[in-house]
Amino acid sequence: MKWTINGHVREAEVDFRTSLLDLLREHFQLSGTKKGCNQGACGACTVLLDGQRINACLALAVQVQGRDIMTVEGLAEGDALHPIQAAFVEHDGFQCGYCTPGQICSAVGLAEEFERGLPSAVTKDLVASDIEPSHDELRERMSGNLCRCGAYNGIVAAVADSLGREVRR
């Protein structure tokens, strides 16, 4: 079977019940994607599938063959961090770091959602093409990613900074 992961075609023979998370970690040694709850509740395993964020623990590896999978390892360009990675460092958007890869992948997906004008549960104007990334909007969109350390203020500041916006309360 073949997958495109971080821009590279990778091959492996896996059981059809293997999750995308286990494929990444156990077969391709991409340990940035973390196994947290393994039930889709914590977001530690968030990756991008064709640019949209998903929980890798809930997707079967066989389901995502032929699609573009991006993990946190694939975001940087050589030694240059992705802007969202750099913003997490600048704004102390992590403490222990366990949830950080999922948080970063989720933030990359969130930025793309804003570009497409996709509303969230707290978007006031559902037909607006330019949604303001307010404090509440960012927190709602990142709510699928839990941080047991409580680094949420730094995470929201990092996401806002990477979007080039100042967050208003």
Secondary structure, DSSP 8 states (H G I E B T S, - for coil): -EEEETTEEEE----TT-BHHHIIIIIS--TTS--SSSSSSS-TTEEEETTEEEEGGGSBGGGGTTSEEE-GGGTSBTTB--HHHHHHHHTT--SS-SSHHHHHHHHHHHHHHHHHT---TT-S-TT-SS----HHHHHHHTTTS--TT--HHHHHHHHHHHTT-----
